[in-house]
Amino acid sequence: MEISNNKIFLEKESNFSLFQTKQSNLNIDSVTEEFEAIFVTQLIKEAYNNKLADGIFDSSENETFQNLLNQELGRKLASKSNFGIADALKNQFK
């Protein structure tokens, strides 16, 4: 983490910080696509939460595995399909 001119820059793989204002490496495309993936993941999670009864194999390990599977499925669906969320966000920020 670096503090410069009262702004905090968090170093990550994507070099993205919520406080970046004048950096040229801010990539709106990757951020909006990641948001779309998170949104789709939440839709999938809610779909799995709507069940009538507990299964015979339900456990905390199964829930953890299901969450990881939902995250990966959300990323794949968002990257392969066009939901329009990322495009709408890109247009909003331009």
SERO-4910 file (N, C-alpha, C, O; in steps of 0.05 Angstrom, whole numbers):
BEGIN
 pado doro    nc1    nc2    nc3   cac1   cac2   cac3    cc1    cc2    cc3    oc1    oc2    oc3
  Met    A     17    -23      0      0      0      0     18     24      0     38     26     15
  Glu    A     11     44    -16     27     68    -19      8     92    -15    -14     93    -25
  Ile    A     18    112      1      3    136      6     18    159     -8     41    164     -3
  Ser    A      3    173    -25     15    195    -40     -6    216    -44    -28    211    -53
  Asn    A      1    241    -37    -18    264    -39    -45    258    -26    -66    264    -38
  Asn    A    -44    247     -2    -69    240     13    -87    221     -2   -111    220      4
  Lys    A    -76    205    -20    -92    184    -33    -79    158    -28    -54    156    -29
  Ile    A    -94    138    -24    -84    111    -18    -86     94    -44   -107     93    -56
  Phe    A    -64     82    -51    -63     65    -75    -58     36    -65    -38     30    -53
  Leu    A    -77     19    -70    -75     -9    -63    -64    -24    -87    -75    -23   -109
  Glu    A    -42    -38    -82    -29    -53   -104    -41    -80   -105    -40    -95    -86
  Lys    A    -52    -87   -128    -63   -114   -133    -53   -123   -160    -37   -110   -173
  Glu    A    -63   -146   -168    -56   -157   -194    -65   -139   -217    -51   -135   -237
  Ser    A    -89   -127   -214   -100   -111   -235    -91    -82   -235    -98    -66   -252
  Asn    A    -75    -74   -215    -66    -46   -212    -89    -27   -210    -87     -5   -220
  Phe    A   -111    -35   -198   -134    -18   -196   -138     -9   -167   -135    -25   -149
  Ser    A   -144     16   -164   -150     27   -138   -175     43   -140   -180     57   -159
  Leu    A   -192     42   -119   -216     58   -119   -210     87   -117   -227    104   -124
  Phe    A   -186     95   -109   -179    122   -105   -162    133   -128   -153    156   -127
  Gln    A   -159    118   -149   -144    128   -172   -160    148   -187   -183    143   -193
  Thr    A   -148    171   -193   -163    191   -208   -148    199   -233   -162    204   -253
  Lys    A   -122    200   -233   -108    209   -257    -89    188   -268    -71    195   -284
  Gln    A    -92    164   -260    -74    143   -270    -84    133   -298   -108    129   -301
  Ser    A    -65    130   -316    -73    122   -343    -78     92   -345    -89     82   -365
  Asn    A    -70     76   -325    -73     47   -327   -100     38   -315   -103     14   -311
  Leu    A   -118     56   -310   -144     49   -300   -160     36   -324   -164     49   -344
  Asn    A   -167     11   -320   -180     -3   -342   -209     -8   -335   -216    -27   -321
  Ile    A   -226      9   -346   -255      7   -341   -266    -19   -351   -285    -30   -339
  Asp    A   -256    -29   -373   -267    -54   -384   -264    -77   -365   -284    -92   -360
  Ser    A   -241    -81   -353   -237   -104   -335   -254   -100   -309   -263   -120   -298
  Val    A   -256    -76   -300   -271    -71   -275   -301    -76   -280   -314    -89   -263
  Thr    A   -312    -67   -302   -340    -71   -307   -346   -100   -313   -368   -110   -305
  Glu    A   -328   -114   -326   -332   -143   -330   -331   -159   -304   -346   -178   -301
  Glu    A   -313   -151   -286   -312   -164   -260   -337   -158   -244   -347   -176   -230
  Phe    A   -348   -134   -246   -373   -128   -232   -396   -145   -243   -412   -155   -228
  Glu    A   -396   -148   -270   -417   -165   -282   -414   -194   -272   -435   -207   -267
  Ala    A   -390   -204   -269   -386   -231   -259   -395   -234   -231   -408   -254   -223
  Ile    A   -390   -214   -214   -400   -214   -186   -430   -214   -185   -442   -228   -169
  Phe    A   -442   -198   -203   -471   -196   -204   -484   -222   -212   -503   -231   -199
  Val    A   -472   -235   -232   -483   -261   -241   -479   -282   -219   -496   -299   -215
  Thr    A   -456   -281   -205   -451   -300   -183   -472   -297   -162   -481   -317   -151
  Gln    A   -480   -272   -155   -500   -268   -135   -527   -279   -144   -543   -289   -128
  Leu    A   -534   -276   -170   -558   -288   -181   -559   -318   -178   -579   -330   -170
  Ile    A   -536   -331   -184   -534   -360   -182   -536   -368   -152   -550   -388   -146
  Lys    A   -523   -353   -135   -524   -359   -106   -553   -358    -96   -561   -376    -81
  Glu    A   -567   -338   -104   -595   -335    -95   -613   -358   -106   -631   -367    -93
  Ala    A   -607   -366   -130   -622   -388   -142   -618   -414   -126   -637   -429   -123
  Tyr    A   -593   -419   -117   -588   -443   -101   -599   -440    -73   -605   -461    -61
  Asn    A   -602   -416    -63   -612   -413    -36   -642   -419    -34   -652   -425    -12
  Asn    A   -656   -417    -56   -685   -423    -56   -690   -453    -59   -694   -463    -81
  Lys    A   -689   -466    -37   -694   -495    -37   -716   -501    -16   -719   -486      3
  Leu    A   -730   -523    -20   -752   -529     -3   -744   -542     24   -756   -537     44
  Ala    A   -723   -559     23   -714   -573     47   -684   -577     46   -672   -575     25
  Asp    A   -672   -583     69   -644   -590     70   -639   -617     57   -655   -636     61
  Gly    A   -617   -619     43   -610   -645     31   -596   -663     52   -589   -654     73
  Ile    A   -594   -688     45   -581   -707     63   -551   -704     64   -538   -713     83
  Phe    A   -539   -690     44   -511   -686     44   -502   -658     50   -479   -651     45
  Asp    A   -520   -641     60   -514   -614     66   -495   -612     90   -499   -625    111
  Ser    A   -473   -597     86   -454   -592    107   -439   -566    101   -443   -554     80
  Ser    A   -423   -557    119   -408   -532    115   -388   -536     92   -382   -517     77
  Glu    A   -377   -560     89   -358   -565     67   -372   -564     40   -362   -553     21
  Asn    A   -396   -575     40   -412   -574     15   -419   -546      8   -419   -538    -16
  Glu    A   -426   -530     28   -433   -502     23   -409   -486     13   -412   -469     -5
  Thr    A   -385   -491     24   -361   -478     14   -355   -485    -15   -349   -468    -31
  Phe    A   -358   -511    -21   -353   -520    -48   -374   -507    -67   -367   -499    -89
  Gln    A   -399   -506    -59   -420   -494    -75   -414   -465    -80   -419   -455   -102
  Asn    A   -404   -450    -60   -398   -422    -64   -375   -418    -84   -376   -400   -101
  Leu    A   -354   -435    -82   -332   -433   -101   -341   -440   -129   -333   -427   -148
  Leu    A   -358   -460   -131   -369   -468   -157   -386   -446   -169   -385   -440   -193
  Asn    A   -402   -433   -152   -419   -410   -161   -402   -387   -171   -408   -374   -191
  Gln    A   -380   -381   -157   -362   -360   -166   -350   -365   -193   -350   -348   -211
  Glu    A   -341   -390   -197   -328   -397   -223   -349   -397   -245   -344   -388   -267
  Leu    A   -373   -408   -239   -394   -408   -258   -403   -380   -266   -408   -374   -289
  Gly    A   -404   -362   -246   -411   -334   -252   -391   -321   -270   -398   -305   -288
  Arg    A   -365   -326   -265   -344   -314   -282   -346   -325   -310   -343   -310   -330
  Lys    A   -350   -351   -313   -351   -363   -340   -376   -352   -355   -374   -346   -378
  Leu    A   -399   -351   -341   -423   -341   -354   -420   -312   -363   -428   -304   -385
  Ala    A   -408   -296   -345   -404   -268   -352   -385   -264   -375   -388   -245   -391
  Ser    A   -364   -280   -376   -345   -277   -398   -355   -288   -425   -347   -278   -446
  Lys    A   -371   -309   -424   -380   -321   -449   -407   -310   -459   -413   -312   -483
  Ser    A   -423   -299   -441   -449   -288   -449   -449   -258   -446   -432   -246   -433
  Asn    A   -468   -245   -460   -470   -216   -458   -495   -209   -444   -517   -210   -455
  Phe    A   -492   -202   -418   -516   -194   -402   -521   -164   -406   -543   -155   -400
  Gly    A   -502   -149   -415   -506   -121   -419   -499   -103   -396   -500    -79   -398
  Ile    A   -493   -115   -373   -487    -99   -349   -461    -85   -352   -459    -61   -346
  Ala    A   -441    -99   -362   -414    -86   -365   -416    -64   -386   -404    -43   -383
  Asp    A   -431    -69   -408   -434    -48   -429   -448    -23   -418   -440     -1   -425
  Ala    A   -469    -27   -402   -483     -5   -391   -466     11   -372   -467     36   -372
  Leu    A   -449     -2   -356   -431     12   -338   -409     27   -353   -402     49   -346
  Lys    A   -399     15   -375   -379     28   -391   -390     54   -403   -377     75   -402
  Asn    A   -415     52   -413   -427     76   -424   -433     97   -403   -431    121   -409
  Gln    A   -439     89   -379   -444    107   -357   -419    123   -349   -420    147   -343
  Phe    A   -396    109   -349   -371    122   -340   -357    137   -362   -337    151   -356
  Lys    A   -365    135   -386   -352    150   -408   -363    177   -411   -354    192   -428
***
